[in-house]
Each structure stands twice: as C-alpha cells, then as structure tokens.
Amino acid sequence: MAARVDIHESENQKISRFIDGLRTNIQDEVFKQSHNTLSSTIQLALKIETQLNKKTNRNPTTVQSSSPPQRSNLSKVKLWQDHTMKQ
C-alpha cells in the first residue's frame, strides 16, 4: 500500500511496523537483540519463531487450541519480505 500512495518510510519505521505485526512472544525476543535493517530483523524473527516452535513441539503438556489453524508468522514474514523487497 505504501508504494501506491508514494509514502516513503525510514528503515526504522519499516522495522517498527514489522515488529508490531509479530506475535508478542516473538516481539519480546526480537527486542532483546539489535537489528539495523529490515532484512536482518525479518531473518531474526524467522529464527526466533523456528526456535519457539521447536520448544513448543518438545513440550508434550502444551494444550492444543480447538480453533482452526492460522497462517504461521513464517508465511506472513515471507509475504512481507517479498512485498518490501519489491519497493
């Protein structure tokens, strides 16, 4: 959408908007580490989500939700990355 209305955001604004869209537990981990570019922030979020998913899969006491599965943040991140790299 930013490309259609010719809005130019700084790298920090893009990073901030991206982080705001992440799940809270991933946001918390991303904030603990430094990130200078959107690309590095995306890669960091992907790494953190993978690590958190591995921890969840190893924990047999995790309660499964009865709600329908949602698109994972990994696929959302990939869509976001594809979109922002085209701009």
DAJO-V900889 format. One record per helix or strand of 3 or more residues. SS is the DSSP state (hx for helix, st for strand). FROM is the first residue (numbers start at 0). LEN is the number of residues. If there is no record, write none. Layout:
ss=SS from=FROM len=LEN
ss=SS from=FROM len=LEN
This chain:
ss=hx from=10 len=10
ss=hx from=23 len=8
ss=hx from=37 len=21
ss=hx from=72 len=14
